[in-house]
């Protein structure tokens, strides 16, 4: 089934369900909604047709009906969420179809069961709808929605807390009325305490949502001064930058960027960020996200960098980060960031190169990235070109930038659709603005003049003027979005002419082309749009070019004046129509006010009548038929009550009819706008055909005369063509040589970068080896000194042992003499013989111990303490033996020798 048949079937099912709400009609409608969900309906809302608009209006009405089935409402909400895939569709659903209040009413109906899947689904769709969209405080069910969100945020249900926090963050952003309403509630302090507790949550998304709500509610209050004071703000900066770099998804990164952008709007916090010591490193890591391929993440990063450029103290720092080459500091910063190899590859990339890559992406895939990259480069180059001289880094970057910018100026084709042409003109405006900015300094102007030719600018203006004339919605001052199309095309044309004006003194044939285009009658439309524009820069550019064009002889001044007058008359008519629309929209409240006044007056008359009857009862005798009068008035009162109920039902029916009438009026306005646009298109085409016919008649006569001259010029052109062909062959040869040299240069540059990297690593290794060598040398010197000390100790111990051996030999000789003398006293010898044998055994043990001590002396380096203890023990034993020998000798010789000294 094709899309048209499916939409017709859906509209029929909606009408049947609206007329008779039964199980069959509900099932049929749900089936049709599911079939539409299965089709590709991304461009359904942007088509501008009546059938999709009727279907979406009917679906929103069914979803907001309290009697609709929850299953049907969930299916409808899923389809509407599918339709809200881009910013334009979300804005249309929010403003034109009032989907926000409808979903808020659904949540209010099911507020008793917040964990229901339908409620979670509505919260998710509301979060998507209200992102970067202001919700009015007077929207239906907005107070009930805020109460529901605050209640469930303070609950402990994690499944519903996160979508509630995200939706609350959207509602509180840039919305002073909702912020004031929340601050006026009684439980706001408990709500603040709950939010502060959420700052310690383990989910980064919850922390970001919480900080966004606190920033929206308390940034300029005492609570905000405590939360974002000088002590906490650096931790907050570090936390937000970490979440942006290492966040767990695009949604978290998107809200983190929004939070930091909102904080930078406070002058105090912006000043704190200028004093943040890790700002350059954080910005380098954030710009590392541009190495990835996700347009949404890149768009939010560029939005953050644009917000940073708005702070004067940070713009110079950002220039230093963007225009610096990929040095070791940047590589180290990227190496510390988790996931750098995943997003940007193993090789570091200069941040400026990432910007060049994003500004060159196709408009169909990432329009906002390309435009924001151009705006960021304009801001940064404006800062970099302020000084007296331009740094070499900036000049080298401009040399890389210019070929990319000139490539963006190409590719405009009339066969493209209106949206694609508008995107191309927007980017052309930004590109030419950047080129004009580069022409403000001598060195960069020389670079621009060498690469921008007169033919390129001339063909660009011709293409833009052809789009203005041949593309149907852009031929005249249209209604709504078409007027924005004309404004965009006019700005692109005037910016290109302004660029030609800046370069007319440096580029050959640029001045001739510039004055030729100023005298073209097709320039009337861009001039008239620019001079009646609401943008100050556009008006100033138009006036500057008008000053150049007015003295020219063929400039169409009269036609320009008529065009400006027509634009002013059209705007006056639009203003009057808008006033009438406002007056028509104010009629329903007046009617309700009149009905309420009539009911109040009737109730007052009834009250006065009752007072008169009571006064009649207090004065007897005046009327004997009071009871009959009471019966009559009771009947009248009952009739008035029935009439009042009928009027109330009629009022409700009228209110419903008025809402349907408003919808029909809006649809009628859209149809009328389309019809007016088509009528203006036909009229402009007719005028253009008549003007073109007159031009062709005038040109025909001139062409006949030029034919003769052309024949004479043909021979010269053929000869010139031959010379040009030779020049072309030489140019091709030079171009091939240039490409070869360029490839060799790029390879050499890459090799140089690799050699720098290897040199840095080898330098680090050399320093580490040098430090380790110094440490080992010191340790070796200490070891040698310790060994020398221990060798000296070993030598001294060996000498001591030798001396003790000599002493023992002398003692043996003395012992032999004592034995000779002992024969004289045989009786004493026999008594002491056993004692002498025991002493000899002990002496043998001592001799064996001496030999062991000599052996252990070789390993004394490791067993010094043990040897010292053993030597002390041996000394004690020798002292004992010496005493005993002295006693034996004294007994054997008969005299005491006190002068014997055997101590060691």
C-alpha positions in Angstrom: 0.0 0.0 0.0 1.4 3.4 -1.0 1.6 6.4 1.4 -1.5 8.2 0.0 -3.8 5.3 0.2 -2.6 4.5 3.7 -3.2 8.1 4.8 -6.7 8.1 3.4 -7.5 4.9 5.1 -6.1 6.3 8.4 -8.2 9.5 8.1 -11.3 7.4 7.4 -10.6 5.2 10.5 -10.0 8.4 12.6 -13.4 9.8 11.6 -15.2 6.5 12.3 -13.5 6.3 15.7 -14.5 9.9 16.4 -18.2 9.3 15.4 -18.6 5.9 17.2 -16.0 4.9 19.7 -16.2 1.0 19.8 -14.0 -2.0 19.9 -14.1 -2.5 16.2 -13.3 1.1 15.3 -10.5 1.1 17.9 -9.0 -2.1 16.4 -9.3 -0.7 12.9 -7.6 2.6 13.8 -4.8 0.8 15.6 -4.2 -1.4 12.6 -4.0 1.6 10.3 -1.6 3.3 12.7 0.6 0.2 12.8 0.6 0.0 9.0 1.7 3.7 8.7 4.4 3.1 11.3 5.8 0.3 9.0 6.2 2.7 6.1 8.9 5.2 5.6 7.3 8.4 6.9 10.2 10.6 7.8 9.2 13.5 5.4 5.5 13.2 6.2 5.3 16.5 8.2 7.6 18.5 6.0 5.7 17.7 2.8 3.2 20.6 3.4 0.2 18.7 2.2 -3.2 18.7 3.7 -3.8 15.0 4.0 -0.9 14.3 6.4 -1.8 17.4 8.4 -5.4 16.1 8.9 -4.1 12.7 9.9 -1.7 14.0 12.5 -4.3 16.4 13.9 -6.8 13.5 14.2 -4.2 11.2 15.9 -3.3 13.9 18.4 -7.0 14.4 19.2 -7.6 10.7 19.7 -4.5 10.5 21.9 -5.8 13.3 24.1 -9.2 11.8 24.5 -9.6 10.4 28.0 -11.8 7.6 26.8 -9.3 6.2 24.2 -7.7 2.8 24.8 -4.2 3.0 26.4 -3.0 0.5 23.9 -4.2 2.7 21.0 -2.7 5.8 22.7 0.7 4.0 23.0 0.6 3.0 19.4 -0.2 6.6 18.3 2.5 8.0 20.6 5.1 5.6 19.1 4.1 6.8 15.6 4.4 10.5 16.6 7.8 9.7 18.2 8.8 8.3 14.8 7.7 11.4 13.0 9.7 13.7 15.4 13.0 12.6 14.0 14.4 16.1 13.2 14.2 19.6 14.7 11.8 21.0 12.2 9.3 18.1 12.7 9.6 18.4 16.5 8.9 22.2 16.3 5.8 21.5 14.1 4.4 18.9 16.5 5.0 21.2 19.4 3.6 24.5 18.0 1.1 23.5 15.2 -0.4 20.3 16.6 -0.1 21.1 20.4 1.3 17.7 21.1 3.1 18.8 24.3 -0.2 19.6 26.2 -1.8 16.4 24.8 1.0 14.2 26.2 0.9 16.1 29.4 -2.8 15.3 29.7 -2.1 11.6 29.1 0.5 11.6 31.8 -2.0 13.4 34.1 -4.6 10.8 33.4 -2.2 8.0 34.3 -0.4 9.8 37.1 -1.6 7.2 39.7 0.5 4.5 37.9 3.8 6.2 37.0 5.6 3.0 36.2 3.2 2.2 33.3 4.9 1.8 29.9 2.6 4.4 28.4 3.7 7.0 30.9 7.4 6.3 30.3 6.7 6.5 26.6 5.1 9.9 26.9 7.9 11.1 29.1 10.5 10.1 26.5 8.6 11.7 23.6 8.1 14.9 25.7 11.8 15.0 26.5 12.5 14.8 22.7 9.9 17.5 21.9 10.9 20.0 24.6 14.6 19.9 23.9 15.7 23.4 23.0 12.0 24.4 22.8 10.4 26.9 25.1 7.1 25.7 26.7 4.8 28.4 27.7 3.6 28.6 31.3 0.0 28.9 30.2 0.1 25.5 28.3 -2.6 23.1 29.3 -1.7 20.6 32.0 1.8 22.1 32.4 1.3 22.6 36.2 0.1 19.1 36.6 3.1 17.9 34.6 5.5 19.8 36.8 3.9 18.4 40.0 4.1 14.9 38.6 7.8 15.3 37.7 8.7 16.7 41.1 6.8 13.9 42.9 8.5 11.1 40.9 12.0 12.7 41.0 11.8 12.5 44.8 10.7 8.9 44.6 13.1 6.0 44.6 12.1 4.5 41.3 15.2 4.6 39.0 13.2 3.6 35.9 11.1 6.8 35.9 13.6 9.1 37.7 15.9 9.6 34.7 13.2 10.6 32.1 11.6 12.9 34.7 15.0 14.6 35.3 15.6 15.0 31.6 12.2 16.5 31.0 12.5 18.8 34.0 15.9 20.0 32.7 14.3 20.9 29.3 11.4 22.8 31.0 13.7 24.8 33.3 16.1 25.9 30.6 15.6 29.5 29.4 12.1 29.6 30.9 11.7 32.1 33.7 8.0 31.6 34.1 8.3 27.9 34.8 11.4 28.5 37.0 9.3 31.0 39.0 6.4 28.6 39.3 8.7 25.9 40.7 10.4 28.2 43.1 7.0 29.3 44.5 6.0 25.8 45.4 6.0 24.7 49.0 8.1 21.6 48.6 10.9 23.3 46.6 13.4 22.9 49.5 12.9 19.2 49.7 13.2 19.1 45.9 16.5 20.9 46.1 17.8 18.4 48.8 16.8 15.5 46.5 18.7 17.1 43.6 21.8 17.7 45.7 21.7 14.0 46.7 21.5 13.0 43.0 24.9 14.6 42.5 26.5 11.5 44.0 24.6 9.2 41.8 26.6 6.5 39.9 25.0 7.4 36.5 26.7 10.3 34.7 23.4 11.0 32.9 21.5 11.6 36.2 24.3 13.8 37.4 24.2 15.9 34.2 20.4 16.2 34.3 20.6 17.3 38.0 23.3 19.9 37.4 21.2 21.3 34.5 18.1 21.6 36.7 20.1 23.3 39.5 21.8 25.6 37.1 18.4 26.7 35.6 16.7 27.1 39.0 19.5 28.4 41.3 22.3 29.9 39.2 21.4 33.5 40.3 20.2 32.6 43.8 21.9 32.0 47.1 21.7 28.3 46.6 23.4 28.6 43.2 26.1 30.8 44.7 26.9 28.0 47.2 26.8 25.3 44.6 28.8 27.1 42.0 31.2 29.1 44.2 34.9 29.4 43.8 35.6 26.3 45.9 33.3 24.0 43.9 33.4 25.4 40.4 36.7 23.9 39.4 35.5 20.4 40.5 32.3 21.1 38.5 34.4 22.1 35.4 36.5 18.9 35.7 33.3 16.8 36.1 31.6 18.3 33.1 34.7 18.0 30.9 35.1 14.4 32.0 31.5 13.6 31.2 31.8 15.3 27.7 35.0 13.3 26.9 34.1 10.0 28.5 30.3 10.2 28.6 28.2 7.1 28.1 26.3 8.2 25.0 25.4 11.1 22.8 22.5 12.1 25.1 24.7 12.6 28.1 27.3 14.5 26.0 24.5 16.7 24.5 23.2 17.8 27.9 26.7 18.2 29.3 27.5 20.7 26.5 24.3 22.5 27.1 25.1 22.7 30.9 28.5 24.2 30.2 27.1 26.6 27.7 24.5 27.8 30.2 27.2 28.2 32.9 29.3 30.3 30.6 26.5 32.8 30.2 27.2 33.8 33.8 30.0 36.4 33.9 31.3 35.1 37.2 31.5 31.5 36.1 33.1 32.6 32.8 35.8 34.4 34.8 36.3 31.3 36.9 36.9 29.3 33.7 39.5 31.7 32.4 41.4 31.0 35.6 41.0 27.2 35.3 44.5 25.8 35.0 43.5 22.6 33.1 41.5 24.5 30.5 43.9 23.9 27.5 44.2 20.2 28.3 40.5 19.8 28.6 39.8 21.7 25.4 42.3 19.5 23.6 40.6 16.4 24.8 37.2 17.8 23.9 38.4 18.6 20.4 39.7 15.0 20.2 36.0 14.1 19.9 36.0 15.8 16.4 38.1 12.9 15.2 35.0 10.6 15.3 32.4 10.2 12.7 29.2 11.0 14.7 27.6 14.3 13.4 25.5 14.8 16.6 28.5 14.6 18.9 30.6 16.8 16.6 27.8 19.4 16.4 27.5 19.6 20.2 31.3 19.9 20.5 31.3 22.8 18.0 28.5 24.4 19.8 30.5 24.3 23.0 33.6 25.8 21.3 31.5 28.6 19.9 30.2 29.3 23.4 33.8 29.4 24.6 34.7 31.9 21.9 32.1 34.2 23.3 34.3 34.6 26.4 37.0 37.1 25.6 39.6 35.6 28.0 39.2 32.1 26.5 39.3 32.9 22.8 43.1 33.4 22.7 43.6 30.1 24.6 41.4 28.3 22.1 43.3 29.8 19.2 46.5 28.4 20.7 44.9 24.9 20.9 43.4 24.9 17.4 46.2 26.4 15.4 49.1 24.7 17.1 50.7 21.7 15.3 50.2 18.2 16.7 53.2 18.3 19.1 54.1 15.9 22.0 51.9 17.7 24.5 48.8 17.2 22.4 49.8 13.6 21.7 50.2 13.0 25.4 46.8 14.6 26.2 45.2 12.4 23.5 47.0 9.4 24.8 45.5 9.8 28.3 42.0 10.1 27.0 40.2 6.7 27.1 38.9 5.7 23.7 41.2 8.0 21.7 42.3 5.2 19.5 38.7 4.1 19.0 37.4 7.5 17.9 40.3 9.1 16.1 42.7 6.3 15.4 46.2 5.8 16.8 47.7 8.8 15.1 47.1 12.3 16.6 45.4 14.8 14.4 45.7 18.6 14.6 42.5 20.2 15.8 42.4 22.5 12.9 42.5 19.6 10.5 39.4 18.1 12.2 37.6 21.4 11.7 38.6 21.3 8.0 37.2 17.8 7.7 33.9 18.7 9.3 33.4 21.9 7.3 33.8 19.9 4.1 31.2 17.2 4.9 28.2 16.9 2.6 25.3 19.1 3.6 22.8 16.2 3.5 24.5 14.3 6.3 25.8 17.1 8.6 24.6 20.6 7.7 24.9 22.0 11.3 28.5 20.6 11.7 29.6 22.3 8.5 28.0 25.7 9.4 29.2 25.6 13.0 32.8 24.7 11.9 32.7 27.8 9.6 31.4 30.0 12.3 34.1 28.8 14.7 36.9 29.3 12.2 35.5 32.9 11.6 35.6 33.6 15.4 39.1 32.1 15.8 40.7 33.8 12.7 39.2 37.1 13.7 41.0 36.7 17.0 44.2 35.5 15.4 44.4 38.3 12.9 44.0 41.1 15.4 47.7 41.6 16.2 50.3 43.5 14.2 51.8 40.3 12.7 50.3 36.9 11.9 52.0 33.8 13.2 53.4 31.2 10.9 51.0 28.5 12.3 48.0 30.6 11.4 49.4 31.3 7.9 50.1 27.6 7.2 46.6 26.8 8.4 45.1 29.5 6.1 47.0 27.9 3.2 45.4 24.6 4.0 42.0 26.2 4.6 41.7 28.1 1.3 41.5 25.1 -1.1 38.8 23.6 1.1 36.8 26.9 1.1 37.0 27.3 -2.6 35.8 23.7 -3.1 32.7 24.5 -1.0 31.8 27.3 -3.4 31.4 24.9 -6.2 28.6 22.3 -6.7 25.6 24.6 -6.9 23.1 23.0 -9.4 19.6 24.3 -10.3 18.2 20.8 -10.4 18.6 20.5 -6.7 15.6 20.9 -4.4 14.7 24.0 -2.5 16.1 22.7 0.8 19.4 21.7 -0.7 19.8 25.0 -2.5 19.0 26.8 0.8 21.7 24.8 2.6 24.2 25.5 -0.1 23.5 29.3 0.0 23.8 29.3 3.8 27.2 27.7 3.6 28.2 30.0 0.7 27.4 33.0 2.9 29.6 31.6 5.8 32.4 30.8 3.4 32.4 34.2 1.8 32.2 35.9 5.2 35.3 33.9 6.2 37.1 34.9 3.0 36.2 38.6 3.6 37.6 38.3 7.1 40.9 36.9 5.7 41.0 39.9 3.3 41.2 42.3 6.3 45.0 41.6 6.8 47.7 42.0 4.2 49.4 38.6 4.4 46.2 36.6 4.3 44.7 38.8 1.6 47.7 38.0 -0.6 47.0 34.3 0.0 43.4 34.7 -0.9 44.1 36.8 -4.0 46.4 34.1 -5.3 43.7 31.4 -5.2 40.4 33.2 -5.7 39.8 34.1 -9.4 37.4 36.5 -11.0 35.8 33.7 -13.0 35.0 31.8 -9.8 33.2 34.7 -8.2 31.4 35.6 -11.4 30.1 32.1 -11.9 29.0 31.9 -8.3 27.0 35.1 -8.5 25.5 34.0 -11.9 24.4 30.7 -10.3 22.9 32.4 -7.3 21.0 34.9 -9.4 19.7 32.1 -11.7 18.4 30.3 -8.6 16.6 33.4 -7.5 15.0 33.7 -10.9 14.2 30.1 -11.8 13.4 28.5 -8.5 9.7 28.9 -7.9 9.5 29.6 -4.2 12.3 32.0 -4.3 11.2 34.4 -7.1 9.2 36.8 -4.9 8.6 37.8 -1.3 6.7 34.8 -0.1 5.0 33.8 3.1 6.5 32.0 6.0 9.6 29.9 5.3 9.9 31.1 1.7 10.7 34.6 2.9 13.6 33.1 4.7 14.7 31.4 1.5 14.8 34.8 -0.3 16.8 36.3 2.6 19.3 33.5 2.5 19.8 33.8 -1.3 20.1 37.6 -1.1 22.7 37.4 1.7 24.8 34.9 -0.4 24.7 37.1 -3.4 25.7 40.3 -1.5 28.4 38.5 0.4 30.0 37.3 -2.8 29.8 40.8 -4.3 31.4 42.1 -1.1 34.2 39.6 -1.5 34.7 40.8 -5.1 34.9 44.4 -3.9 37.6 43.5 -1.4 39.7 41.7 -4.0 39.1 44.0 -7.1 42.5 45.6 -6.6 44.5 42.4 -6.3 42.8 40.0 -8.7 42.9 40.4 -12.5 39.5 41.2 -14.1 37.8 41.2 -10.7 36.9 44.9 -10.9 35.3 44.6 -14.3 33.3 41.6 -13.2 32.3 43.4 -10.0 30.9 46.5 -11.8 29.3 44.4 -14.5 27.3 42.4 -11.9 26.2 45.6 -10.0 24.5 46.8 -13.2 22.7 43.6 -13.8 18.9 44.1 -13.4 18.6 40.8 -11.6 20.4 42.4 -8.7 17.3 44.4 -7.9 15.7 41.5 -5.9 18.8 40.9 -3.6 19.2 44.7 -3.0 15.6 45.2 -2.1 15.5 42.2 0.3 18.8 43.4 1.9 17.7 47.0 2.4 14.4 46.0 3.9 15.9 43.2 6.1 15.8 42.9 9.8 19.5 41.9 10.0 21.9 44.8 10.7 24.8 43.2 8.9 22.8 42.5 5.8 21.5 46.1 5.6 25.0 47.5 6.0 26.4 45.3 3.3 23.6 46.3 1.0 24.2 50.0 1.7 27.9 49.7 1.1 27.4 47.9 -2.3 24.6 50.4 -3.2 27.0 53.3 -2.7 29.3 51.6 -5.2 26.4 50.8 -7.7 24.6 54.1 -7.6 27.1 56.2 -9.8 27.1 53.5 -12.5 25.2 54.5 -15.6 23.1 51.3 -16.1 22.2 50.7 -12.5 18.3 50.2 -12.3 17.6 52.7 -9.5 13.9 53.1 -10.4 13.2 49.4 -10.5 15.0 49.0 -7.1 12.8 51.7 -5.6 9.6 50.1 -6.9 10.8 46.7 -5.5 11.5 48.2 -2.1 8.1 49.9 -2.1 6.4 46.6 -3.0 8.2 44.8 -0.2 7.1 47.4 2.3 3.5 47.3 1.1 3.5 43.5 1.4 4.8 43.7 5.0 2.2 46.3 5.9 -0.5 43.9 4.5 1.0 41.0 6.5 0.9 43.2 9.6 -2.8 44.1 9.1 -3.7 40.4 8.5 -1.9 39.4 11.6 -3.8 42.0 13.6 -7.0 40.6 12.2 -6.0 37.1 13.1 -5.4 38.1 16.6 -8.8 39.8 16.8 -10.5 36.7 15.5 -8.7 34.5 18.0 -9.9 36.7 20.9 -13.6 36.2 20.0 -14.2 32.9 21.9 -13.2 34.2 25.3 -15.6 37.2 24.8 -18.5 34.9 24.1 -17.9 32.8 27.2 -17.6 36.0 29.2 -21.0 37.2 27.9 -22.7 33.9 28.8 -21.2 34.0 32.3 -22.4 37.6 32.7 -26.0 36.6 31.7 -26.0 33.7 34.1 -24.8 36.0 36.9 -27.5 38.6 36.1 -30.2 35.9 36.1 -29.0 34.5 39.4 -29.1 38.0 40.9 -32.7 38.5 39.7 -33.7 35.2 41.3 -32.1 36.2 44.6 -33.9 39.5 44.6 -37.2 37.7 43.9 -36.6 35.3 46.8 -36.0 38.3 49.1 -39.3 39.9 48.0 -41.2 36.6 48.6 -39.7 36.4 52.1 -40.7 40.0 52.8 -44.2 39.1 51.6 -44.3 36.3 54.2 -43.3 38.7 56.9 -46.2 41.1 56.1 -49.4 39.0 56.2 -52.6 40.1 54.7 -51.1 41.7 51.5 -51.5 38.6 49.3 -53.6 35.5 50.0 -52.3 33.6 47.0 -48.7 33.5 48.0 -48.5 29.7 47.8 -49.7 29.8 44.2 -47.1 32.4 43.4 -44.4 30.2 45.0 -45.5 27.3 42.8 -45.3 29.4 39.7 -41.8 30.6 40.5 -40.7 27.2 41.4 -41.7 26.0 38.0 -39.8 29.0 36.5 -36.7 28.2 38.6 -36.8 24.6 37.4 -37.2 25.8 33.8 -34.2 28.2 34.3 -32.1 25.4 35.8 -32.9 23.2 32.8 -32.2 26.1 30.5 -28.9 26.7 32.3 -27.9 23.0 31.8 -28.8 23.2 28.1 -26.8 26.4 27.8 -23.8 24.7 29.5 -24.0 21.8 27.1 -24.3 24.2 24.2 -21.3 26.1 25.5 -19.2 23.0 25.6 -20.4 22.1 22.1 -19.5 25.6 20.9 -16.1 25.3 22.5 -15.5 22.1 20.7 -16.8 23.6 17.5 -14.5 26.6 18.0 -11.4 24.4 18.4 -12.4 22.6 15.2 -13.0 25.9 13.5 -9.6 27.2 14.6 -8.0 24.1 13.1 -9.9 24.6 9.9 -8.9 28.3 9.9 -5.3 27.3 10.2 -5.6 24.8 7.4 -7.4 27.5 5.3 -4.6 29.9 6.0 -2.1 27.3 4.8 -4.1 26.7 1.7 -4.5 30.4 1.1 -0.7 31.0 1.6 0.0 28.2 -0.9 -2.4 29.7 -3.4 -0.9 33.2 -2.9 2.6 31.8 -3.4 1.5 30.1 -6.6 -0.2 33.3 -7.8 2.9 35.4 -7.1 5.0 32.8 -8.8 2.8 32.9 -12.0 2.8 36.7 -11.9 6.6 36.8 -11.6 7.0 34.3 -14.3 4.7 36.4 -16.6 6.7 39.5 -15.9 9.9 37.7 -16.4 8.7 36.3 -19.7 7.7 39.8 -20.9 10.9 41.3 -19.8 12.9 38.5 -21.3 11.1 38.9 -24.6 12.0 42.6 -24.8 15.6 41.8 -23.9 15.7 39.1 -26.6 14.4 41.6 -29.2 17.0 44.1 -28.3 19.7 41.5 -28.2 18.7 40.1 -31.6 19.6 43.3 -33.4 22.9 43.5 -31.6 23.7 39.9 -32.3 23.3 40.4 -36.0 25.9 43.1 -35.9 28.2 41.0 -33.7 28.0 38.0 -36.1 30.1 39.8 -38.6 32.6 40.9 -36.0 32.7 37.4 -34.7 33.7 35.9 -38.0 36.7 38.1 -38.1 37.5 37.2 -34.5 37.1 33.5 -35.2 40.5 33.2 -37.0 42.3 35.1 -34.2 40.5 32.9 -31.7 41.6 29.7 -33.5 45.2 30.8 -33.5 44.9 31.8 -29.8 43.2 28.5 -29.1 46.3 26.7 -30.6 48.6 28.7 -28.3 46.3 27.9 -25.3 46.4 24.2 -26.1 50.2 24.3 -26.0 49.9 26.2 -22.7 47.4 23.6 -21.5 49.8 20.8 -22.3 52.6 22.6 -20.4 50.2 23.2 -17.5 49.3 19.5 -17.4 52.9 18.6 -17.3 53.6 21.1 -14.5 50.5 20.0 -12.7 51.8 16.3 -12.8 55.2 17.4 -11.5 53.5 19.5 -8.8 51.4 16.5 -7.7 54.5 14.3 -7.6 56.3 16.8 -5.4 53.3 17.3 -3.2 53.0 13.5 -2.6 56.8 13.4 -1.9 56.4 16.3 0.5 53.5 14.7 2.3 55.5 11.4 2.6 58.6 13.3 3.9 56.4 15.2 6.4 54.9 11.9 7.6 58.4 10.4 7.9 59.5 13.5 9.8 56.6 13.2 12.2 57.5 9.5 12.8 61.2 10.3 13.3 60.2 13.0 15.9 58.1 10.4 17.7 60.9 7.8 17.7 63.4 10.5 18.8 61.3 11.5 21.7 60.9 7.9 22.8 64.7 7.2 22.4 65.5 10.3 24.4 63.3 9.1 27.3 65.0 5.7 27.2 68.5 7.3 27.2 67.6 9.4 30.2 66.3 6.3 32.0 69.4 4.3 31.2 71.7 7.1 32.4 69.8 7.4 35.7 70.0 3.6 36.2 73.8 3.6 35.4 74.5 6.3 38.0 72.5 4.4 40.6 74.4 1.1 39.8 77.8 2.9 39.9 77.1 4.4 43.4 76.0 0.9 44.5 79.2 -0.6 43.1 81.4 1.9 45.0 79.6 1.2 48.2 80.0 -2.5 47.7 83.8 -2.2 47.0 84.3 -0.1 50.2 82.4 -2.6 52.3 84.5 -5.5 50.8 87.7 -3.6 51.6 86.6 -3.1 55.2 85.7 -6.8 55.5 89.0 -7.9 53.9 90.9 -5.8 56.5 88.9 -7.3 59.3 89.6 -10.8 57.9 93.4 -10.1 57.8 93.3 -8.8 61.4 91.5 -11.9 62.5 94.0 -14.2 60.7 96.9 -12.4 62.4 95.1 -12.8 65.8 94.6 -16.5 65.1 98.3 -17.0 64.2 99.4 -15.3 67.4 97.1 -17.5 69.4 98.6 -20.6 67.6 102.1 -19.5 68.7 100.9 -19.0 72.2 99.4 -22.5 72.2 102.8 -24.0 70.9 104.6 -22.2 73.7 102.1 -23.6 76.2 102.7 -27.1 74.8 106.5 -26.7 75.4 105.8 -25.4 78.9 103.5 -28.4 79.4 106.3 -30.8 78.4 108.6 -29.2 80.9 105.9 -29.5 83.5 105.7 -33.2 82.7 109.4 -33.6 83.3 109.1 -31.8 86.5 106.0 -33.8 87.4 108.2 -37.0 87.7 109.6 -35.5 90.9 106.2 -35.5 92.5 104.8 -38.9 91.3 102.1 -39.0 93.8 100.8 -35.6 92.8 101.2 -36.5 89.1 99.0 -39.6 89.5 96.3 -37.5 91.2 96.5 -34.9 88.4 97.0 -37.3 85.5 93.4 -37.8 84.8 92.9 -34.0 84.9 95.8 -33.5 82.4 94.2 -36.0 80.0 91.0 -34.2 80.1 92.8 -30.9 79.5 94.6 -32.5 76.5 91.3 -33.5 75.0 90.0 -30.0 75.5 93.2 -28.7 73.9 92.6 -31.0 70.9 89.1 -29.6 70.7 90.5 -26.1 70.8 92.9 -27.0 68.0 90.0 -28.3 65.9 88.0 -25.2 66.6 91.1 -23.1 65.5 91.2 -24.9 62.2 87.4 -24.4 61.8 87.9 -20.7 62.5 90.5 -20.6 59.8 88.1 -22.2 57.3 85.2 -19.9 58.3 87.4 -16.8 57.9 87.2 -17.2 54.1 83.4 -16.8 54.3 83.5 -14.1 57.0 81.8 -11.6 54.7 78.4 -13.3 55.2 78.9 -14.8 58.7 80.7 -12.0 60.5 78.3 -11.8 63.5 78.3 -15.6 64.0 82.1 -15.7 63.9 82.4 -12.9 66.4 80.2 -14.8 68.8 82.1 -18.0 68.3 85.4 -16.2 68.8 84.2 -14.7 72.0 83.2 -18.2 73.2 86.7 -19.6 72.2 88.3 -16.7 74.1 86.4 -17.7 77.3 87.4 -21.3 76.8 91.1 -20.4 76.2 91.0 -18.2 79.3 89.7 -21.1 81.3 92.4 -23.5 79.9 95.1 -20.9 80.5 94.0 -20.6 84.1 94.0 -24.4 84.4 97.4 -24.7 82.7 98.8 -22.1 85.0 97.5 -24.0 88.0 99.0 -27.2 86.7 102.3 -25.5 85.9 102.3 -23.9 89.3 101.7 -27.3 90.9 104.3 -29.0 88.9 107.1 -26.4 89.2 106.3 -25.5 92.8 105.9 -21.8 92.2 103.2 -19.4 90.9 103.7 -17.6 87.6 101.5 -14.5 87.7 103.1 -12.9 84.7 101.7 -15.5 82.2 99.3 -13.8 79.9 97.4 -16.0 77.4 94.5 -13.8 76.6 93.7 -13.1 73.1 
